[in-house]
Amino acid sequence: MKRFVIVALALMALMSCAESGQKKIVSFDDVISMRRSIRDFDASKSVSKAEVRAVIAAAQEAPSWTNSQPSRYYVAMSPGKVQAVREVIGDRNKRNTEGASALIVSTFVRGLSGFRRGGEPANEVGEGWGAYDNGLSDAHLVLAARAMGFDTLIMGARDADALRSIFDIPEEETIMAVIALGYRASDPERPFRKPLDEILKFF
């Protein structure tokens, strides 16, 4: 039932995009090729709480270590909370997120991913697996957002202590990124990508 609701919301969002003249996404290739880090959001368009829930539900479908699902999300949508978050992500990010509908703080619970039942690390990566799994969830989030016609900006510059206070985030969670969610006001160019053979080796 949950999956049906997510799909229904995504379809409604795509229909809305088509009606408003936005480019309709028709395939996963479109999602991949059209996703951009947006630094120019359209303040006249908003994302609903139900749509944010659908995006986070998609993030939940990401794989994680033994299905530990360590990622947690804290969403600022009210004007006061959005402004509070914008004040603690640096001047550049504050400018870049003007007009975004929501600011999503992404965290992971320590001690879940990368650890055996007894609590000892499964290998030398240790807590790095929590960050890895959180990155997988965030990737699902931004791709699902694009599939629904929304846009995102993942930001690493932030005051973690301030965010912990704003959202009352538990101490056992590591704060990773802040993700802006909204609609693009302009289309940025595709950034340079290294030649595939520079990052790929076959053996």
C-alpha positions in Angstrom: 0.0 0.0 0.0 2.8 2.4 0.9 4.5 1.8 -2.4 1.3 2.5 -4.3 0.9 5.8 -2.5 4.5 6.8 -3.4 4.0 5.9 -7.0 0.6 7.8 -7.1 2.2 10.9 -5.6 5.1 10.7 -8.1 2.7 10.4 -11.0 0.6 13.4 -9.8 3.8 15.4 -9.5 4.8 14.5 -13.0 1.4 15.4 -14.4 1.6 18.7 -12.6 5.0 19.4 -14.1 3.7 18.6 -17.6 0.7 21.0 -17.1 2.9 23.8 -15.8 5.2 23.5 -18.9 8.1 21.9 -17.1 10.0 19.1 -18.9 8.4 15.8 -18.1 10.7 12.9 -17.1 9.9 9.7 -18.8 12.8 7.3 -18.0 15.5 6.6 -15.5 18.0 7.9 -18.1 16.1 11.2 -17.9 16.4 11.3 -14.2 20.1 10.7 -14.3 20.8 13.2 -17.1 18.6 15.9 -15.8 19.6 15.9 -12.1 21.7 18.9 -11.2 22.9 20.6 -8.0 20.6 23.6 -8.0 21.7 26.9 -6.6 18.8 29.0 -8.0 15.4 27.9 -6.6 12.0 29.2 -7.7 10.3 30.6 -4.5 6.9 30.8 -6.3 6.6 27.0 -6.3 6.4 24.9 -3.2 6.7 21.2 -2.3 4.1 19.7 0.0 4.6 17.7 3.1 3.1 14.6 1.4 5.6 15.0 -1.5 8.5 15.3 1.0 7.2 12.1 2.7 7.2 10.3 -0.7 10.8 11.4 -1.4 12.0 10.2 2.0 10.1 6.9 1.5 12.1 6.4 -1.7 15.3 7.1 0.3 14.2 4.3 2.6 14.4 1.8 -0.2 18.2 2.2 -0.5 20.4 -0.8 0.5 22.1 -0.7 3.9 24.4 -3.0 5.9 22.3 -6.0 7.0 19.3 -3.8 6.3 20.2 -1.8 9.4 18.7 1.4 7.8 20.8 3.9 9.8 19.7 7.0 8.0 17.5 9.6 9.7 15.9 12.8 8.2 14.9 16.0 9.8 12.9 18.4 7.6 12.5 22.1 8.0 9.5 23.4 6.1 8.0 26.2 8.2 9.5 29.6 7.4 11.0 29.9 10.9 12.8 26.6 10.8 14.0 27.0 7.2 15.5 30.4 8.1 17.1 28.9 11.2 18.8 26.2 9.2 19.9 28.7 6.5 21.6 30.8 9.2 23.9 27.8 10.1 25.0 26.5 6.6 27.4 29.4 5.6 26.8 32.5 3.6 27.2 30.9 0.2 24.7 28.1 1.0 22.4 30.6 2.5 22.3 32.4 -0.8 22.1 29.2 -2.8 19.0 27.9 -0.8 16.9 31.0 -1.1 13.6 29.9 -2.5 13.9 26.3 -1.6 10.7 24.7 -0.1 12.4 22.5 2.5 15.8 21.9 4.0 16.5 18.3 5.0 19.1 17.3 7.5 20.5 13.9 6.8 22.1 11.8 9.7 23.0 8.2 10.5 22.8 6.3 13.8 26.3 5.2 14.8 27.0 1.6 15.7 24.6 0.0 13.2 26.2 -0.3 9.8 29.6 -2.0 9.8 29.3 -3.7 13.1 28.7 -7.3 14.3 26.1 -8.3 16.8 28.5 -8.0 19.6 29.3 -4.4 18.7 32.8 -4.9 17.3 33.6 -3.4 13.8 33.2 -6.0 11.0 36.3 -4.5 9.2 38.6 -1.5 9.2 36.0 0.9 7.8 34.0 0.9 11.0 31.6 3.8 11.2 32.5 4.7 7.6 29.8 2.2 6.6 27.2 4.3 8.3 28.3 7.3 6.2 28.3 5.1 3.2 24.8 3.8 3.8 23.6 7.4 4.4 25.1 8.4 1.1 23.2 5.6 -0.7 20.0 6.9 1.0 20.7 10.4 0.0 21.3 9.3 -3.6 17.9 7.7 -3.7 16.4 10.8 -2.2 17.8 13.2 -4.8 17.0 10.9 -7.7 13.5 10.3 -6.5 13.1 14.1 -6.1 14.2 14.6 -9.7 11.8 11.9 -10.9 9.0 13.8 -9.2 10.0 17.0 -10.9 11.8 18.6 -7.9 15.4 19.7 -7.5 18.0 19.4 -4.8 21.3 20.7 -3.5 23.4 18.6 -1.1 25.5 20.7 1.2 28.3 19.6 3.5 29.2 23.1 5.0 27.1 23.4 8.1 27.3 23.9 11.9 26.5 20.4 13.2 26.1 21.5 16.8 23.6 24.2 15.8 21.6 21.8 13.7 21.6 19.3 16.5 20.0 22.0 18.7 17.5 23.2 16.1 16.1 19.7 15.6 17.0 18.0 18.9 19.0 15.4 17.1 20.2 12.6 19.5 23.9 12.4 20.3 24.2 8.9 18.8 23.5 10.3 15.3 26.2 11.7 13.1 25.0 14.7 11.2 26.1 14.5 7.5 24.5 16.8 5.0 21.8 19.4 4.5 19.7 18.9 1.4 17.7 21.7 -0.1 14.5 20.7 -1.9 12.4 22.7 -4.3 12.0 23.7 -7.9 14.8 25.1 -10.1 14.4 28.6 -11.4 16.9 28.1 -14.2 18.7 25.2 -15.9 22.4 24.9 -15.1 24.8 23.5 -17.6 26.0 19.9 -17.2 29.3 20.0 -15.2 32.4 18.4 -16.6 32.8 14.6 -16.0 36.1 12.8 -16.2 36.6 10.3 -19.1 35.2 7.0 -18.1 38.5 5.2 -18.7 40.0 7.5 -16.1 37.9 6.1 -13.3 37.3 2.5 -14.7 39.6 -0.5 -14.9 38.7 -4.0 -16.2 40.7 -7.0 -15.1 
